[in-house]
Amino acid sequence: MGTKKSLVSRREGAEYDEEEVSHVPLKAILLADSFASNFRPITLERPKVLLPLVNVPMIDYTLAWLQSEDVEQVFVFCCAHSDQLISYLETSKWFTQPNFLVKIIKSTTALTVWDALRTINYENVIHEDFVLVSGDTVSNMPLSNVIKEHKDRRKKDSNVLMTMVIKQSKPSPVTHQSRFGTDELLMAIDPCTRQLFYYQENTTHSEEFISPDKAFLTDNHSMCVNNDKQVCYIDICSEEVLRLFDENFDYQHLRPDFVRDLVKGSLLDDIMSYKIFTYEIPSSYAARIDNFRSYDTISKDIIQRWTYPYVPDVQFHRNSATKHERCGIYRASDIDQSRSAEVGPFTVIGNGTKIGNTSKISNSVVGESCSIGSNVSIDGCYIWNNVTIEDGCQLKHAIVCDGVVLKSGSVLEPGVVLSIKVIIGRNVLVPAYSKVSLLQQPTKVDSDEELEYADSSSSITYNPSSSEKLDMVSKDLKTEMMESQLCTASEVGSDGAGFIWSIPEGSLEGEWRHSVAPIPPEKLSEISQRINAELYINQDRSIVPASGELEPDSISDVSDDTDSDKDMNAFFEKEVDLTFRRAVHENTDDDTVIFLLNQIRMPLLLHAEDCASALFYSMMKLALDTPHSSHNELLRNVSSVIKKWKNVLKTFMKTIDQQFEVILKFEEMCSESMKEYSRIFVEILHLLYEKDLILEDAVIRWAIEKEGADESDKVFVKKAEVFIQWLKEASEADDDEDEDDDD
């Protein structure tokens, strides 16, 4: 026995030594370019990852997290304003950290993620699984578990390509976007293996219905379709990802192209059946700053400490130490605050900032070395470094960049963005959602694949390879700006400097949706109506027969109209059913459900009876889907659903005509889609009468309408003969009583 123990011990020691010798450092690719223009005009002058997020450059959050998770080598890919980023990193601590190598891979031509990953592949620095992350990501999630899951799958199946980190994030039922301002995302995931089978970004409400391949349904027991998940832009990838991007020119973007197409390939292609899996984090934090709304949301999450230890009072890089006080207030030690000034909850005040008499600041972040005058009101704003705000200014839900000057009495309405070094003149009101920059707005419409630096269509052209300091604009720029600024002085005042960018036609809704300002309540209804109207129009135009061929020209206009009506009704019923199911799941109050159903109905110019019929169908479907073993239990299910949602249904069936249409719908359901109800048709009809959802006049009218019908159409009328006769007699008795009262 002793010999065996010694042998086992020696073998275990040998394996341990081999692991030590063959240690492979964990590597990460950090994409420092967003390849989008969501932060213009600011990113025409500065790389997005260097923009301050609660007074710390975005990239520092990402690098600090990677270092804490034992990533040993980080390859930072940069293109736009690359010299600014390189200069920053070289003077930071990141180049001097032990066991943490940061290497920069620079490109001057990359316009997409495809370009970036191809460039990295040419560098030949990745030969094993790696972490892929965006440089504007904030996270405190542990990486060890997801990496282990990914590696374990890879050992069993070499076709495992990627594991995507996701997190639950319920979209708004009105705007269909997450709290981070991103559109609803539709994913189909195997609940057991977590394999991803369907992926669609920027889904419209009508696209939330998928038809998986029959082969998939045969091979898999279940699939969970989710619209309440959010990608965190953190992926564990095999090195094969880089090769696929190098070989395929169609993959311009990682998720909209690469992930979507690879998922489809896993279902349809037996030869290259690559697989993508998901890893859902239950409680840790992970989110990407994609637009101004997510900038606002993530800033609030940092202030409320969801991102701990990456919070204002913990020094994790060059961020200045602040003191955490009650109500989420963070104050640096060397600020100069007047005794009569008020700093409200969830506010951060940076080093060297001065705040004058009777000024009020709340729900805001103020950077370093700012000067705030007297009687200033700041609410829900992000004030960066070296900003001057003179007396009497009012700011609400705005972003004010480095070096901006607001002259006395100026007002910023919600959603305003003032780019670097802008000057707003005295008593000037900057309208809501305005973007102001020292650079003129490009005269051509830019795509989302353009580098984020000024081009030839702007008044000032930046050379992306020139070296610039982060805290100043060059003297040449100021000189060059002077002449062109005179002709636009009226926009920001005679003593101001800057161009107010116009909002392109049709883009105002995007400003509301993605701004740091909350969407005004009066706009929510307007947004919802527009979205639903556009959804139907787009769906109607894209209808193609299952064969993939267009309808022949010989089909008559009458047939086209009929098909269009059927398509509209089918779309509307699906929309109502989806909304109702979500209301059931979230226990939404009656008024909100009524509001949401009207937002679906009105843009399509449908009537209340159409909504009543569709809602009744959804309610009966819910009762039918609820487990039951007999018709009596099914009837109890129906009674329970009607009791819960009676007030909502009654809103849309107040008249006899509306009630009559619901009876016809119920009759149709019992004959076609829900035949199980045919056995208890009369009982449910009586239940609707008892609950005051239908009146006797509606039932009697239905019976009269059926008198001249074919026998096949009288099946349910005959079943209800006793009930109908009872209603007639009751009605006649009521009439007799009324006549007696008159006498």
C-alpha positions in Angstrom: 0.0 0.0 0.0 2.8 2.4 0.8 4.4 1.8 -2.6 1.2 2.6 -4.4 0.8 5.8 -2.4 4.3 6.9 -3.3 3.7 6.2 -6.9 0.4 8.2 -7.0 2.1 11.1 -5.2 4.9 11.1 -7.7 2.6 11.1 -10.6 0.5 13.9 -9.3 3.6 15.9 -8.7 4.7 15.3 -12.2 1.4 16.5 -13.6 1.6 19.6 -11.5 5.1 20.4 -12.7 4.0 19.9 -16.3 1.2 22.4 -15.8 3.6 24.9 -14.3 6.0 24.5 -17.2 3.3 24.7 -19.8 1.5 27.7 -18.3 -0.2 29.7 -21.1 -0.8 33.4 -20.2 -4.4 34.5 -20.5 -4.7 37.1 -23.3 -7.3 39.7 -24.1 -8.0 41.8 -27.2 -9.3 45.2 -26.3 -11.0 47.1 -29.1 -10.4 50.8 -28.4 -12.4 51.9 -31.5 -16.2 51.7 -31.4 -16.5 51.9 -35.2 -19.6 54.1 -34.8 -20.5 57.7 -34.5 -22.9 57.7 -31.5 -20.7 60.1 -29.5 -20.2 62.7 -32.2 -19.3 65.6 -32.2 -17.1 64.8 -29.2 -15.3 61.9 -30.8 -14.2 64.1 -33.8 -11.7 65.5 -31.3 -10.9 62.7 -28.9 -11.1 58.9 -28.9 -14.2 57.6 -27.2 -12.3 55.3 -24.7 -10.6 58.4 -23.3 -13.9 60.2 -22.5 -14.4 60.6 -18.8 -16.9 58.3 -17.1 -17.5 59.6 -13.5 -14.1 61.4 -13.9 -12.2 58.4 -15.0 -11.3 57.5 -18.7 -13.5 54.7 -19.9 -10.6 52.5 -20.9 -9.2 52.5 -17.3 -12.3 50.7 -16.1 -11.8 48.0 -18.7 -8.0 47.6 -18.0 -8.4 47.6 -14.2 -11.0 44.8 -14.5 -8.8 42.7 -16.9 -5.9 43.1 -14.5 -7.9 42.0 -11.5 -9.1 38.9 -13.4 -5.5 37.7 -14.0 -5.3 38.6 -17.6 -1.6 38.8 -18.3 -1.4 40.3 -21.8 -3.8 42.9 -23.4 -3.5 43.8 -27.0 -5.2 47.2 -27.4 -6.3 47.9 -31.0 -6.7 51.5 -31.9 -7.2 53.6 -35.1 -9.0 56.9 -34.7 -7.0 59.4 -32.7 -4.5 56.6 -32.1 -1.7 59.0 -31.1 -3.8 60.5 -28.3 -4.5 57.0 -26.9 -0.9 55.9 -27.3 0.3 59.0 -25.5 -2.1 58.5 -22.7 -1.2 54.8 -22.2 2.5 55.5 -22.3 2.3 58.0 -19.5 -0.1 55.9 -17.4 0.7 53.1 -15.0 -0.5 50.4 -17.5 2.8 50.1 -19.2 4.6 49.4 -15.9 2.4 46.9 -14.1 4.0 43.6 -13.2 2.5 40.5 -14.8 0.3 42.8 -17.0 1.6 43.5 -20.4 -0.2 46.1 -22.5 0.7 46.1 -26.2 -0.8 48.5 -28.8 -1.7 47.4 -32.3 -2.3 50.5 -34.4 -4.0 50.8 -37.8 -4.6 53.8 -39.9 -7.2 52.3 -42.2 -9.5 50.1 -40.1 -13.2 51.0 -40.4 -14.9 47.9 -39.0 -14.4 45.1 -36.5 -13.5 42.9 -39.5 -10.6 45.2 -40.3 -9.5 45.2 -36.7 -9.5 41.5 -36.2 -7.8 40.9 -39.5 -5.1 43.3 -38.5 -4.6 41.5 -35.2 -4.5 38.1 -37.0 -1.7 39.4 -39.1 0.3 40.3 -36.0 0.3 36.5 -35.1 0.0 37.2 -31.3 -3.0 35.0 -30.5 -2.5 31.2 -30.5 -5.1 30.1 -28.0 -8.4 31.0 -26.4 -8.7 34.7 -25.6 -10.9 37.4 -24.1 -12.5 39.8 -26.5 -13.8 43.0 -24.9 -14.7 46.5 -26.0 -12.6 49.3 -24.4 -15.8 51.1 -23.2 -17.0 48.2 -21.1 -17.4 48.4 -17.3 -17.5 45.2 -15.4 -16.7 43.5 -12.1 -17.7 40.0 -13.1 -15.3 37.1 -12.4 -13.9 35.6 -15.6 -12.7 32.3 -14.2 -16.0 30.5 -14.4 -16.9 31.5 -18.0 -13.4 30.7 -19.1 -13.5 27.3 -17.5 -16.9 26.5 -19.1 -15.6 27.6 -22.5 -12.4 25.5 -22.2 -14.3 22.4 -20.9 -16.7 22.6 -23.9 -13.7 23.0 -26.3 -12.1 19.8 -25.0 -15.3 17.9 -25.8 -16.1 19.7 -29.1 -13.6 21.5 -31.2 -16.4 23.3 -33.0 -17.1 25.5 -30.0 -16.1 28.9 -31.3 -17.3 31.5 -28.7 -19.0 32.0 -25.4 -20.9 35.3 -25.1 -21.5 36.9 -21.7 -25.1 38.1 -21.4 -27.2 39.6 -18.6 -30.9 40.0 -18.0 -32.2 43.4 -19.0 -35.9 43.8 -19.6 -36.8 46.2 -22.4 -39.4 48.9 -22.0 -42.8 47.8 -23.1 -43.3 51.2 -24.8 -40.0 52.0 -26.5 -38.8 48.4 -26.8 -35.3 49.4 -25.7 -33.2 48.5 -22.6 -32.3 50.8 -19.8 -29.0 51.3 -21.7 -30.8 52.7 -24.7 -30.1 49.7 -26.9 -32.8 48.1 -29.0 -34.5 44.9 -28.1 -32.4 41.8 -28.8 -33.9 38.5 -29.7 -32.0 35.3 -28.9 -33.0 31.6 -28.9 -31.0 29.6 -26.4 -31.0 25.9 -25.4 -31.9 26.1 -21.6 -29.8 23.0 -20.8 -26.6 23.5 -22.8 -26.9 27.3 -23.2 -26.1 27.0 -26.9 -27.2 30.0 -29.0 -29.5 29.1 -31.9 -30.8 32.4 -33.0 -29.5 36.0 -32.7 -31.1 39.2 -34.1 -30.1 42.7 -33.1 -32.2 45.8 -33.6 -35.4 43.7 -33.7 -38.6 45.3 -34.5 -41.6 44.2 -32.5 -42.9 42.2 -35.4 -39.7 40.2 -35.7 -40.1 38.7 -32.3 -41.5 35.5 -33.9 -39.0 33.0 -35.3 -39.5 29.8 -37.3 -36.6 27.4 -36.4 -35.5 24.8 -38.8 -37.4 21.5 -38.5 -34.1 19.6 -38.2 -33.3 21.6 -35.1 -36.7 20.8 -33.5 -36.1 17.1 -34.2 -32.6 17.1 -32.6 -33.3 19.4 -29.6 -35.9 19.0 -26.9 -36.4 22.6 -26.0 -35.5 26.2 -26.9 -36.0 29.3 -24.9 -36.7 32.5 -26.9 -35.6 35.6 -25.0 -36.1 39.3 -25.6 -35.0 40.3 -22.1 -31.2 39.6 -22.5 -28.4 42.0 -23.1 -25.0 41.3 -24.5 -22.1 42.6 -22.4 -19.5 42.8 -25.1 -17.3 40.3 -23.3 -16.6 37.1 -25.2 -14.4 34.1 -24.7 -13.2 33.2 -28.2 -11.1 30.5 -29.7 -8.3 31.5 -32.0 -10.4 30.3 -34.9 -12.5 33.5 -34.6 -9.6 35.5 -36.0 -9.1 33.1 -38.9 -12.8 33.2 -39.9 -12.7 37.0 -39.9 -9.6 36.9 -42.1 -11.2 34.5 -44.6 -14.7 36.0 -44.8 -15.3 39.5 -46.1 -19.0 39.4 -45.1 -18.3 39.7 -41.4 -18.1 43.5 -41.1 -19.4 43.5 -37.5 -18.9 41.0 -34.7 -22.5 40.4 -33.6 -24.9 41.6 -36.4 -22.9 39.7 -39.0 -20.5 37.1 -37.5 -22.6 35.8 -34.6 -25.9 35.8 -36.6 -24.4 34.0 -39.6 -22.4 31.5 -37.5 -25.6 30.6 -35.5 -27.5 30.0 -38.8 -24.6 27.9 -40.0 -24.7 25.7 -36.9 -28.2 24.8 -37.9 -27.9 24.4 -41.6 -24.3 23.4 -42.3 -23.2 19.9 -41.2 -19.7 20.5 -42.4 -18.8 23.8 -40.6 -21.1 23.4 -37.6 -19.5 26.0 -35.4 -21.2 26.6 -32.1 -21.7 29.7 -30.0 -22.7 29.4 -26.3 -23.9 32.0 -23.8 -23.0 32.6 -20.2 -25.5 34.6 -18.1 -24.2 36.5 -15.1 -26.7 36.5 -12.4 -25.5 39.3 -10.1 -22.2 40.7 -11.2 -22.0 43.9 -13.3 -21.1 44.2 -17.0 -22.2 46.8 -19.5 -20.9 48.8 -22.4 -21.2 52.5 -23.1 -22.9 52.4 -26.5 -24.7 55.8 -26.6 -25.4 58.8 -24.4 -28.2 57.0 -22.6 -26.0 54.1 -21.6 -23.4 56.7 -20.6 -26.0 58.2 -18.2 -27.2 54.8 -16.9 -23.7 53.4 -16.3 -22.6 56.6 -14.6 -25.5 56.3 -12.2 -24.7 52.6 -11.6 -21.1 53.5 -10.7 -22.3 56.2 -8.3 -24.8 53.8 -6.7 -21.9 51.3 -6.3 -23.2 48.5 -8.5 -19.7 48.4 -10.1 -17.7 48.0 -6.8 -14.7 48.2 -6.5 -14.7 50.5 -9.5 -16.4 53.4 -7.7 -15.4 57.0 -7.0 -14.0 56.5 -3.5 -11.8 53.6 -4.4 -8.6 54.5 -6.1 -8.0 52.0 -8.8 -5.9 54.1 -11.2 -5.2 57.8 -11.5 -8.6 58.7 -10.3 -8.6 61.2 -7.4 -9.7 60.0 -4.0 -13.1 61.2 -2.9 -15.0 60.8 0.3 -18.2 58.9 0.1 -21.0 60.6 2.1 -24.6 59.9 2.8 -27.2 59.9 -0.1 -24.6 58.9 -2.7 -22.5 62.1 -2.5 -18.8 62.0 -3.3 -16.6 65.0 -2.6 -12.9 65.5 -3.2 -10.9 66.9 -0.3 -9.8 70.1 -1.9 -13.0 71.6 -3.3 -14.1 75.2 -2.5 -17.8 75.1 -1.8 -19.7 78.1 -0.5 -21.7 77.5 2.7 -24.9 78.5 0.9 -24.3 76.1 -2.0 -26.2 72.8 -2.0 -24.8 69.5 -3.2 -27.7 67.0 -3.6 -27.9 63.2 -3.7 -25.9 61.0 -6.2 -23.4 63.7 -7.1 -19.7 63.6 -7.6 -17.5 66.7 -7.2 -13.9 66.5 -8.4 -10.6 68.0 -7.2 -10.0 71.8 -7.4 -13.7 72.7 -8.2 -15.2 75.9 -6.8 -18.9 76.3 -6.2 -20.4 79.8 -5.6 -23.2 81.1 -3.4 -26.7 79.5 -3.5 -25.8 77.2 -6.3 -27.5 73.8 -6.4 -26.1 70.6 -7.9 -27.8 67.3 -7.8 -27.7 63.9 -9.6 -24.6 65.1 -11.5 -20.9 64.5 -12.0 -18.6 67.6 -11.9 -14.9 67.1 -12.9 -11.7 68.6 -11.8 -10.8 72.3 -11.7 -14.2 73.6 -12.6 -15.5 77.0 -11.7 -19.2 77.2 -10.9 -20.6 80.7 -10.1 -23.4 81.9 -7.9 -27.1 81.0 -8.2 -26.3 78.2 -10.7 -28.7 75.2 -11.1 -27.3 71.9 -12.3 -29.5 68.8 -12.4 -28.7 65.4 -14.0 -25.6 66.8 -15.8 -22.1 65.6 -16.6 -19.6 68.5 -16.3 -16.1 67.4 -17.4 -12.8 69.1 -16.5 -11.8 72.8 -16.5 -15.3 74.0 -17.2 -16.4 77.5 -16.3 -20.1 78.2 -15.5 -20.8 81.8 -14.7 -23.6 83.2 -12.5 -27.2 82.4 -13.0 -26.8 79.5 -15.5 -29.3 76.7 -15.6 -28.4 73.2 -16.8 -30.6 70.1 -16.9 -29.6 66.7 -18.2 -26.7 67.9 -20.4 -23.1 66.9 -21.1 -20.5 69.7 -20.9 -17.1 68.7 -22.1 -13.6 69.9 -21.2 -12.8 73.6 -21.3 -16.4 74.8 -22.1 -17.4 78.2 -20.9 -21.0 79.1 -20.1 -21.5 82.9 -19.8 -23.8 84.3 -17.2 -27.5 83.6 -17.6 -27.2 80.9 -20.2 -29.6 77.9 -20.2 -29.0 74.3 -21.4 -32.3 72.4 -22.1 -32.4 68.6 -21.6 -30.3 66.5 -23.9 -27.7 69.2 -24.9 -24.1 68.2 -25.6 -21.4 70.9 -25.6 -18.2 69.5 -27.2 -14.7 70.5 -26.2 -13.9 74.3 -25.7 -17.3 75.5 -26.8 -18.4 78.9 -25.5 -22.1 79.7 -24.9 -22.8 83.5 -24.8 -24.6 85.5 -22.2 -28.3 84.7 -21.7 -28.3 82.2 -24.6 -30.8 79.3 -24.4 -29.5 76.2 -26.1 -32.5 74.1 -27.4 -33.1 70.6 -26.2 -31.1 67.8 -27.8 -28.7 70.3 -29.5 -25.1 69.3 -30.1 -22.6 72.2 -30.2 -19.0 71.9 -31.5 -16.1 74.1 -32.6 -16.2 71.9 -35.7 -18.9 72.4 -38.3 -21.3 69.6 -38.9 -20.2 67.3 -41.8 -22.1 68.2 -45.0 -22.5 64.6 -46.0 -24.3 61.9 -44.1 -21.7 59.6 -42.5 -22.2 55.9 -42.1 -21.6 54.1 -38.8 -18.5 52.6 -40.3 -16.5 55.8 -40.4 -13.5 56.7 -38.3 -14.4 59.2 -35.5 -12.3 62.1 -36.6 -13.0 65.2 -38.6 -13.1 64.7 -42.3 -12.8 66.9 -45.3 -16.5 67.8 -45.1 -16.0 69.5 -41.7 -14.8 73.1 -41.4 -11.6 71.9 -39.7 -9.7 68.8 -40.8 -7.8 66.9 -38.2 -4.9 64.7 -39.2 -5.5 61.5 -37.3 -1.8 60.8 -37.0 -1.0 64.2 -35.4 -0.1 64.2 -31.7 -2.5 66.2 -29.5 -2.7 66.8 -25.8 -5.9 65.8 -24.0 -6.4 69.0 -22.2 -6.2 71.6 -24.9 -7.0 72.5 -28.5 -4.1 73.7 -30.6 -3.5 77.3 -31.3 -3.7 76.6 -35.0 -7.2 75.2 -34.5 -8.3 78.4 -32.6 -6.9 80.6 -35.3 -8.5 78.6 -38.0 -11.8 78.6 -36.2 -11.9 82.4 -35.7 -13.1 83.5 -39.2 -15.7 80.7 -39.7 -17.1 81.3 -36.2 -18.1 84.9 -36.9 -20.8 83.9 -39.3 -22.5 81.6 -36.7 -22.1 83.8 -33.6 -25.9 84.3 -33.4 -26.4 80.5 -32.7 -24.4 80.6 -29.4 -24.4 84.4 -28.8 -22.3 87.3 -30.0 -19.7 86.4 -27.3 -19.9 82.7 -27.9 -18.0 80.2 -30.1 -19.4 77.1 -31.6 -21.7 75.6 -34.2 -25.1 74.1 -33.3 -25.4 70.9 -35.3 -28.8 70.4 -37.0 -30.7 67.2 -36.3 -31.1 65.3 -39.6 -34.6 64.8 -40.8 -36.2 61.7 -39.2 -33.5 61.5 -36.5 -35.2 63.4 -33.6 -36.7 60.2 -32.2 -33.2 58.8 -32.0 -32.1 61.8 -30.0 -34.9 61.2 -27.5 -34.1 57.5 -27.3 -30.4 57.9 -26.8 -30.0 61.1 -24.9 -28.9 61.5 -21.3 -32.3 63.2 -20.7 -35.3 61.1 -19.8 -37.8 60.7 -22.7 -40.5 63.2 -22.0 -43.8 61.5 -21.0 -45.7 63.3 -23.7 -43.4 61.9 -26.3 -43.8 58.2 -25.2 -47.1 57.9 -26.8 -45.9 59.5 -30.0 -42.8 57.3 -30.2 -44.9 54.2 -29.6 -47.4 55.1 -32.3 -44.7 55.8 -34.9 -42.8 52.6 -34.2 -45.9 50.4 -34.5 -47.0 52.2 -37.7 -43.6 51.8 -39.3 -43.5 48.2 -38.2 -46.6 47.3 -40.1 -45.6 49.2 -43.2 -42.2 47.5 -43.3 -43.6 44.1 -42.7 -46.3 44.5 -45.4 -43.7 45.5 -48.0 -41.5 42.6 -47.2 -44.0 39.8 -47.4 -42.8 37.1 -49.7 -44.4 33.6 -50.3 -42.8 30.6 -48.7 -41.2 29.6 -52.0 -39.2 32.8 -52.0 -40.7 33.9 -55.3 -42.8 37.1 -55.7 -46.5 36.9 -56.5 -47.2 36.8 -60.3 -48.4 40.0 -61.8 -51.7 38.4 -62.9 -53.1 38.4 -59.4 -55.9 41.0 -59.1 -55.8 44.0 -56.9 -58.8 42.6 -55.0 -56.7 39.6 -54.1 -53.8 41.8 -53.1 -56.1 43.8 -50.8 -57.5 40.6 -49.3 -54.1 39.2 -48.6 -53.0 42.5 -47.2 -55.9 42.6 -44.7 -55.2 39.0 -43.7 -51.5 39.9 -43.1 -52.5 42.9 -41.1 -54.9 41.0 -38.9 -52.3 38.2 -38.3 -49.7 40.8 -37.4 -52.1 42.6 -35.1 -53.1 39.4 -33.3 -49.5 38.5 -32.8 -48.7 41.9 -31.4 -51.7 41.8 -29.0 -50.8 38.3 -27.9 -47.2 39.2 -27.2 -48.2 42.3 -25.3 -50.8 40.4 -23.3 -48.4 37.5 -22.4 -45.8 40.0 -21.3 -48.4 41.8 -19.1 -49.3 38.4 -17.5 -45.6 37.6 -16.9 -44.9 41.0 -15.4 -48.3 41.5 -13.7 -48.8 44.8 -15.4 -51.6 47.0 -14.2 -54.8 47.3 -16.2 -54.3 51.0 -17.3 -50.9 50.3 -18.7 -52.1 47.2 -20.7 -55.0 49.3 -22.1 -52.5 52.0 -23.1 -50.1 49.5 -24.8 -52.9 47.8 -26.7 -54.1 51.2 -28.0 -50.6 52.0 -29.1 -50.7 48.9 -31.3 -54.3 49.4 -32.5 -54.4 53.1 -33.4 -51.5 53.3 -35.9 -53.1 50.4 -37.9 -56.4 52.3 -38.0 -58.2 49.3 -36.4 -61.3 49.5 -34.3 -62.0 48.6 -30.7 -63.8 45.4 -31.7 -60.6 44.3 -33.5 -58.7 44.7 -30.3 -61.4 43.0 -28.3 -61.4 40.0 -30.5 -57.6 39.7 -30.5 -57.4 40.1 -26.7 -60.2 37.6 -26.1 -58.3 35.1 -28.3 -55.1 35.7 -26.3 -57.0 35.2 -23.0 -58.6 32.0 -24.2 -55.3 30.8 -25.4 -53.7 31.4 -22.0 -56.5 29.5 -20.3 -56.0 26.6 -22.7 -52.3 26.6 -22.2 -52.7 26.4 -18.5 -52.6 22.7 -17.3 -56.0 21.0 -17.0 -57.2 17.4 -17.0 -60.9 17.9 -17.7 -63.4 20.3 -19.3 -64.4 21.5 -15.8 -60.8 22.4 -15.0 -60.5 24.2 -18.4 -63.7 26.2 -17.5 -62.1 27.1 -14.2 -59.0 28.3 -16.0 -61.2 30.5 -18.3 -63.1 31.9 -15.3 -59.8 32.8 -13.6 -58.3 34.5 -16.6 -61.5 36.5 -17.3 -61.7 37.5 -13.6 -58.2 38.8 -13.7 -58.4 40.7 -17.1 -62.1 41.5 -17.3 -61.7 45.3 -17.0 -59.1 45.4 -19.8 -61.3 43.4 -22.1 -64.4 45.4 -21.2 -62.7 48.6 -22.3 -62.8 47.3 -25.9 -66.3 45.8 -26.0 -68.7 48.4 -24.6 -71.1 48.4 -27.5 -73.4 45.7 -28.9 -71.4 45.6 -32.1 -68.2 45.0 -30.3 -69.7 42.3 -28.2 -71.2 40.7 -31.3 -67.8 40.6 -32.9 -66.3 38.8 -29.9 -69.0 36.1 -30.0 -68.3 35.5 -33.7 -64.6 35.3 -32.9 -65.3 32.8 -30.1 -67.4 30.7 -32.5 -64.6 30.7 -35.0 -62.1 29.6 -32.4 -64.3 26.7 -31.3 -64.6 25.6 -35.0 -60.9 25.9 -36.0 -58.0 26.8 -33.7 -59.3 25.9 -30.2 -61.8 23.0 -30.8 -61.4 21.9 -27.2 -63.7 24.8 -26.2 -66.6 23.5 -28.4 -67.7 21.2 -25.5 -68.1 24.1 -23.1 -69.1 26.8 -25.6 -72.4 27.5 -23.9 -70.9 27.6 -20.4 -68.3 30.2 -21.4 -71.0 32.2 -23.2 -73.0 32.3 -20.0 -69.9 33.2 -18.1 -69.3 36.2 -20.3 -72.9 37.3 -19.7 -72.6 36.9 -16.0 -69.4 39.0 -15.9 -71.3 41.8 -17.9 -68.9 41.4 -20.8 -71.7 40.7 -23.2 -75.4 41.8 -23.0 -78.5 39.8 -24.0 -79.0 42.0 -27.0 -75.6 41.0 -28.4 -76.4 37.3 -28.0 -79.9 37.6 -29.5 -78.5 39.6 -32.4 -76.0 36.8 -33.0 -78.8 34.2 -33.0 -80.9 36.3 -35.5 -77.9 36.7 -37.8 -77.6 32.9 -37.9 -81.2 32.3 -38.9 -80.5 32.3 -42.6 -77.1 30.6 -42.4 -76.2 27.1 -43.6 -76.7 24.3 -41.2 -72.9 24.0 -40.7 -72.9 27.5 -39.4 -75.6 26.9 -36.9 -73.8 24.3 -34.8 -73.1 26.6 -31.8 -76.4 28.5 -32.1 -78.2 25.2 -31.7 -76.0 24.3 -28.7 -77.0 27.6 -27.1 -80.7 27.4 -27.9 -81.8 27.0 -24.3 -79.6 29.9 -23.1 -80.8 32.1 -26.0 -84.5 31.3 -25.3 -83.9 32.2 -21.6 -82.4 35.5 -22.6 -85.3 36.3 -24.9 -87.9 35.5 -22.2 -86.0 37.6 -19.7 -85.8 40.4 -22.1 -89.6 40.2 -22.9 -90.3 40.1 -19.1 -88.2 43.3 -18.6 -90.2 44.9 -21.4 -93.5 44.0 -19.8 -92.3 45.4 -16.5 -91.3 48.7 -18.3 -94.8 48.9 -19.9 -96.5 48.3 -16.5 -94.4 51.0 -15.0 -95.4 53.4 -17.8 -99.0 52.6 -17.1 
